[in-house]
Amino acid sequence: MAPPVRTPRQAWIDAALSILSTSGPDAIRVETLAAELGVTRGGFYRQFAGRQELLDAVLDAWEHRAIDDVLRRLAEDSGDARSKVRKAGRWTLSKDLMPIDLAVREWARRDPAVGARLERVDNSRLSYLRELIGTLYDNPREVEARSLLAFSLMIADYLIAVTPETGSRAEISAAATDLILG
C-alpha cells in the first residue's frame, strides 16, 4: 500500500513555476522544491516519475494559464473586439504570468521541444488576435499585420527598457494599441 499523499501534485508544479520565473528551468530541482515545500524528496516521487514529468507538467500549467484561462475569461466578457484585444494583452502577459512567459521564451532558445510548445502557444494567441481584429478590418493582410503588431507590442513592452518623453509607459503603450486597432 502506497503511503498517503501529503503534498499535492499542484503544489510541486506551483513551486516549480515560481522557480522557473525567477531562476529558469535549470534551477528546478527536486531537492530545491522539497526544501521550499518543507517536505522530503520521497513525496515528489509519489507524484512524478521524474524531473522531466514535472517539467512537462510545468509547461502544461503555463500553457493552460496562457491560453485556456485567458480565453475562458474573454468568453465571459461582453466587451467589443477592441476591448477584448486590450484585455487579452493584459491577462495573457499579466504581472503573474509574464515572468513565466519570459522564462519559457528563454528556455525555448535552448530546447527545441520547448520551442515547439512556445510556437504552438504563440500561434494560438495570434490566431485569437486575428479572430478579434478580423471583425474590425476586411483585408486579410491588414488583419495579419495588425495582429502581429499587437502581439509584438505585448511581448516587447516587457523587453524594451525605455522611458517615454511624453507620458507614462502605460499611456504610450495604450496609444500604440490605439494606433494598431484604429
RARAQUI-V73698 format. One line per field, one symbol per residue. ss: DSSP state (~ for helix, > for strand, _ for the rest). psi: psi as a letter, one per 20 degrees, with the letter a starting at -180 (. if undefined). A space follows every 10 residues. Layout:
# RARAQUI-V73698
ss = ???
psi = ???
This chain:
# RARAQUI-V73698
ss = ________~~ ~~~~~~~~~~ ~~~_~~~__~ ~~~~~~~___ ~~~~~~~___ ~~~~~~~~~~ ~~~~~~~~~~ ~~~~~~____ ~~~~~~~~~~ ~~__~~~~~~ ~~~~~~~~~~ _~~~~~~~~~ ~~~~~~~~~~ ~~~______~ ~~~~~~~~~~ ~~~~~~~~~_ ________~~ ~~~~~~~~~~ ~_
psi = pqqqphoqgh gggghhhggg hhirhhioqg ggggghikrr hhhgiihqha hhhghghghg gggghhfggg hgghhiqjrr ggghgghggg hhlrhhhghg ghhhggghhi ohghghgggg ghhgghgggg gghiihqhoh hgggghgggg ggggghhihp nqoqhmrrgg ghgghggggg i.
